[in-house]
Amino acid sequence: LSRTESPMSVSDPLPVLPRWQSHKIVEGDKIVETIAILGPRITRWRLACGIVVDVSDALYARVPSDVEATAGYYVRYDDGYESWSPAKAFEEGYCFTSIEI
């Protein structure tokens, strides 16, 4: 193939890859409100459970610029990594287990 040729045309079906299923447990909840505090620029998300979380610039950058944060979930992994997930992907990938107190 030349550098300008693609090994697959647009009409070719995608190759079948190995399939994976998630088995990890995460903490998170639906974002219901974005709270912007002026002065020292601070952003917070209010979650459906009532908790308010501080949002770092790095975390906020994970929300696509053409989407409202409230269209997704705040997610925190076991190692402390925080992320934003689109509602559809989160709801299809996870089921509620419990709230540990």
C-alpha positions in Angstrom: 0.0 0.0 0.0 1.1 3.5 -0.6 1.1 6.1 2.1 -2.2 7.5 0.8 -4.0 4.2 0.5 -5.9 2.9 3.5 -5.9 -0.9 4.2 -9.7 -0.6 4.7 -12.3 1.3 2.7 -15.2 3.1 4.3 -17.6 0.4 3.3 -15.5 -2.5 4.8 -16.9 -3.8 8.1 -14.8 -3.2 11.2 -12.6 -6.1 12.2 -13.9 -8.2 15.1 -11.8 -7.6 18.2 -11.7 -9.5 21.5 -14.7 -8.4 23.7 -14.3 -7.3 27.3 -16.7 -6.8 30.2 -16.2 -4.5 33.1 -16.1 -6.0 36.6 -14.7 -3.0 38.5 -16.6 -1.2 41.2 -16.5 2.6 41.2 -18.1 5.4 43.2 -20.1 8.0 41.5 -23.4 9.7 40.9 -25.4 11.7 38.3 -24.3 15.4 38.1 -27.4 17.6 38.7 -25.8 21.0 38.9 -22.7 22.9 38.1 -21.8 25.6 40.6 -19.3 28.2 39.5 -17.8 30.4 42.2 -16.1 33.6 41.0 -13.0 35.2 42.5 -10.7 32.3 42.8 -12.3 30.4 39.9 -13.7 27.3 41.5 -16.1 24.8 39.9 -18.2 22.3 41.9 -20.7 19.7 40.9 -23.8 18.9 43.0 -24.6 15.2 42.6 -28.0 13.5 42.8 -27.2 12.1 46.2 -26.7 15.7 47.5 -22.9 15.6 47.8 -21.0 18.6 46.3 -17.5 17.8 44.8 -14.8 20.2 43.9 -13.9 20.0 40.2 -10.2 20.4 39.2 -9.3 21.9 35.9 -8.1 18.5 34.7 -11.4 16.9 35.7 -13.5 19.6 34.0 -11.4 19.2 30.8 -12.8 15.6 30.5 -16.2 17.0 29.8 -16.5 17.6 26.0 -16.8 21.3 25.2 -20.2 20.8 23.4 -21.8 18.9 26.3 -23.1 20.1 29.7 -21.6 18.4 32.7 -25.1 17.5 33.9 -25.4 15.1 30.9 -23.1 12.7 32.8 -21.8 11.2 35.9 -19.0 12.0 38.3 -16.9 8.9 38.7 -14.2 8.1 41.3 -12.1 4.9 41.0 -10.4 2.9 43.8 -7.1 4.6 43.2 -8.6 8.1 43.6 -8.7 8.9 39.9 -11.7 11.1 39.1 -13.5 11.3 35.8 -16.7 12.3 34.0 -18.7 9.8 32.0 -21.5 10.3 29.6 -24.8 9.2 31.2 -25.6 6.6 28.5 -22.2 4.9 28.7 -22.2 4.9 32.5 -25.7 3.6 32.8 -25.1 0.8 30.3 -21.7 -0.1 31.9 -22.6 -0.1 35.6 -25.4 -1.2 37.9 -26.0 0.2 41.4 -24.6 -2.0 44.2 -24.8 -0.2 47.5 -23.9 2.9 49.5 -21.2 2.0 52.1 -21.4 4.1 55.3 
